[in-house]
């Protein structure tokens, strides 16, 4: 099994994968699954799916950003070069 890294690398990896996975979920092959004549409360399934993926991507991005900011090494000032003059 893999080990946990304390430098926040996992959150950065997740931040990179988030837009890729959201784009894949919004590709036509998956969207066509929900292109049915059915509705949910009068709203077509395709619209419900698109907005659900969009909202989930935003919520996951917020959670990742908060955890990446709180993770050790998440502070940009702490990662700056110590020999750099200010």
Backbone as a ProteinNet text record, in pm:
[ID]
protein_1_A
[PRIMARY]
XXXXXXXXXXXXXXXXXXXXXXXXXXXXXXXXXXXXXXXXXXXXXXXXXXXXXXXXXXXXXXXXXXXXXXXXXXXXXXXXXXXXXX
[TERTIARY]
83.1	0	86.9	32.3	105.6	109	204.7	214.3	158.3	112.2	58.4	174	164.9	265.4	209.3	291.8	244.5	268.8	319.4	349.6	234.2	118.3	4	6.3	95.9	105.8	-21.4	-84.4	-207.4	-318.4	-326.9	-429.1	-397.4	-270.4	-233.7	-263.9	-239.4	-272.7	-422.7	-500	-645.2	-692	-627.1	-662.2	-634.6	-534.3	-504.6	-607.1	-645	-737.8	-882.7	-918.1	-1056.9	-1108.9	-1043.6	-1098.2	-1096.5	-997.8	-991.6	-1110.6	-1138.3	-1251.2	-1384.1	-1396.2	-1520.1	-1541	-1433.9	-1446	-1486.4	-1430.3	-1467.2	-1613.9	-1661.8	-1802.1	-1898.1	-1847.7	-1932.5	-1912.9	-1841	-1821.4	-1949.3	-1971.2	-2094.9	-2127.9	-2033.1	-2075.2	-2149.2	-2105	-2173.4	-2299.6	-2297.6	-2416.6	-2530.5	-2498.5	-2603.9	-2680.2	-2619.7	-2690.4	-2812.7	-2799.5	-2907	-2995.6	-2969.6	-3052.2	-3174.5	-3258	-3379	-3499.6	-3613.8	-3731.7	-3787.2	-3733	-3783.3	-3746.5	-3818.4	-3791.5	-3788.6	-3731.3	-3729.7	-3789.4	-3913.6	-3980.1	-3999.7	-4014.3	-4032.9	-3903.4	-3789.1	-3658.9	-3601.2	-3559.5	-3502.7	-3380.1	-3361.8	-3251.7	-3115.3	-3101.4	-2971.5	-2932.6	-3030.7	-3003.9	-2969.5	-3042.1	-3013.2	-2871.5	-2831.6	-2697.8	-2589.2	-2605.2	-2502.9	-2485.3	-2595.2	-2583.2	-2535.9	-2567	-2517.2	-2366	-2315.3	-2170.2	-2100.9	-2159.5	-2102.9	-2097.5	-2207.9	-2213.3	-2117.4	-2109.2	-2017.6	-1872.1	-1838.5	-1701.5	-1666.9	-1762	-1738	-1719.7	-1805.9	-1796	-1666.6	-1626	-1499.6	-1381.6	-1388.5	-1280.8	-1268.5	-1380.6	-1378.1	-1315.4	-1356.1	-1301.4	-1151.3	-1109.4	-966.3	-887.6	-940.7	-870.1	-855.2	-958.6	-949.6	-848.6	-852.1	-758.4	-615.9	-597.6	-463.1	-406.1	-491.9	-446	-406.3	-476.4	-448.2	-337.1	-305.5	-203.3	-66.4	19.9	155.7	222	284.3	346.2	248.6	124.4	24.7	40.5	118.7	140.4	245.2	210	306.7	429.2	412.6	526.5	624	572.5	658.2	737	684.7	753.4	851.2	856.4	945.1	1091.1	1175.2	1318.8	1371	1434.1	1482.7	1594.8	1663.3	1770.9	1717.7	1589.9	1530.7	1511.8	1548.2	1530	1389.1	1336.4	1201.3	1205.7
-118.6	0	124	231.4	356.3	423.9	510.8	585.4	724.7	783.1	919.3	1018.4	1116.8	1222.3	1340	1402.1	1513.7	1648.9	1649.5	1777.2	1830.2	1764.9	1812.7	1771.7	1683.6	1641	1570.8	1496	1426.1	1522	1633.7	1733.2	1802.8	1823	1882.4	1786.3	1657.6	1557.2	1554.1	1560.9	1562.5	1688.8	1799.9	1925.5	1917.9	1843	1825.5	1732	1627	1528.6	1576.7	1673.4	1719.7	1773.4	1868.6	1916.3	1810	1719.8	1612.9	1519.6	1480.1	1390.2	1458.9	1587.5	1660.4	1668.4	1691.6	1697.5	1561.6	1455.2	1321.3	1290.1	1334	1310.2	1390.6	1496.2	1578.9	1550.4	1444.7	1406.1	1342.7	1356.8	1305	1157.9	1064.6	926.2	910.3	979.6	969.3	1054	1167	1252.4	1184.5	1109.1	1042.1	939.1	888.6	795	863.7	991.8	1066.5	1141.2	1125.4	1190	1103.2	1089	1009.2	1102.1	1055.5	1142.2	1164.3	1098.8	1112.4	1245.4	1279.3	1403.3	1376.8	1469.3	1467.8	1599.6	1595.6	1719.1	1815.6	1762.9	1847	1890.6	1851.5	1888.1	1764.7	1776.3	1660	1604.4	1471.8	1405.3	1458.9	1495.1	1544.1	1674.4	1759.9	1886.4	1860.2	1768.7	1732.6	1677.3	1590.5	1531.2	1637	1723.7	1826	1917	1963.1	2052.4	1979	1850.6	1773.6	1754.7	1724.3	1710.3	1844	1949.7	2083.2	2120.9	2100.9	2134.7	2047.1	1918.3	1829.2	1871	1910.4	1955.2	2079.8	2171.1	2292.9	2259.2	2173.6	2137.3	2062.8	1974	1901.8	1998.5	2093	2191.7	2277.6	2315.2	2393.9	2312.4	2186.2	2100.3	2077.8	2052.9	2031	2158.1	2272.2	2398.5	2425.6	2397.3	2419.5	2325.2	2198.1	2103.1	2127.9	2166.6	2195.2	2318.1	2412.8	2533.5	2502.2	2407.5	2372.5	2269.2	2199.7	2095.4	2156.9	2084.9	2135.2	2156	2267.8	2299.4	2366.9	2387.7	2453	2603.7	2655.8	2799.7	2840.2	2927.2	2965.9	3035.2	3106.9	3175	3072.4	2960.6	2858.7	2783.9	2778.7	2706.7	2795	2924.1	3012	2981.6	3021.9	2997.7	3081.5	3019.2	3096.2	3193.4	3172.5	3263.1	3383.4	3379.1	3488.4	3610.9	3729	3854.7	3905.4	3972.9	4028.6	4175.2
0	0	0	-50.9	-55.7	80	95.2	219.8	199	306.1	298.9	303.9	217.7	218.5	295.3	375	456.5	389.7	267.5	202.6	118.6	120.8	44.6	-101.2	-140.4	-280	-325.3	-237.4	-272.2	-311.1	-241.5	-274.4	-405.7	-432.9	-561.9	-675.5	-652.9	-754.2	-779.2	-671.9	-684.9	-756.7	-729.4	-795.9	-946.2	-985.7	-1127.9	-1192.1	-1120.6	-1175.6	-1179.9	-1098	-1090.8	-1223.3	-1289.1	-1416.6	-1526.4	-1519.6	-1619.6	-1602.8	-1479	-1456.5	-1484.5	-1451.5	-1482.6	-1633.2	-1707.3	-1853.5	-1910.5	-1855.9	-1902.8	-1873.6	-1757.5	-1722.8	-1811.1	-1872.2	-1957.5	-2106.5	-2137.7	-2277.5	-2333	-2461.8	-2522.8	-2495.5	-2489.7	-2462.4	-2328.8	-2226.4	-2097.8	-2093.5	-2156.8	-2157.3	-2231.8	-2335	-2413.3	-2330.7	-2225	-2136.8	-2076.1	-2046.8	-1982.4	-2081.3	-2208.7	-2311.4	-2339	-2238.6	-2248.9	-2242	-2284.2	-2280.4	-2140	-2039.6	-1903.5	-1840.2	-1734.4	-1662.3	-1512.5	-1440.4	-1294.5	-1248.8	-1207.7	-1166.8	-1282.6	-1401.9	-1519.6	-1585.8	-1528.8	-1584.3	-1653.4	-1778.3	-1849.2	-1776.9	-1784.1	-1716.1	-1758.6	-1883.6	-1931.6	-1861.7	-1838.8	-1769.7	-1623.2	-1560.3	-1421.3	-1410.6	-1502.6	-1500.6	-1518	-1615.5	-1641.9	-1521	-1463.4	-1348.6	-1223.6	-1209.4	-1095.4	-1104.7	-1223.6	-1241.5	-1217.5	-1268.7	-1251.3	-1103	-1031.3	-889	-808.4	-840.9	-769.8	-792	-913.5	-942.6	-861.6	-849.7	-771.1	-623.5	-569.1	-427.6	-397.4	-484.9	-464.3	-475	-567.8	-582.1	-456.6	-398.8	-275	-162.7	-149.4	-44	-62.7	-185	-212	-183.4	-222.5	-198.7	-50	26.9	172	236.1	197.5	256.6	209.6	85.8	35.4	104.5	136.4	204.6	349	411.3	550.2	564	455.4	461.2	485.8	556.4	574.9	439.5	422.6	295.3	201.4	244.7	161	159.3	252.7	259.8	157.1	61.6	-41	17	128.6	190.6	248.7	298.5	357.9	250.5	127.4	20.7	-56.4	-27.2	-103.2	-69.5	-157.6	-142.9	-25.1	73.6	189	153.3	42	3.5	-76.2	-109.7	-187.9	-101.9	-156	-84.4	-106.1	-5.2	-15.5	-33.4
[MASK]
++++++++++++++++++++++++++++++++++++++++++++++++++++++++++++++++++++++++++++++++++++++

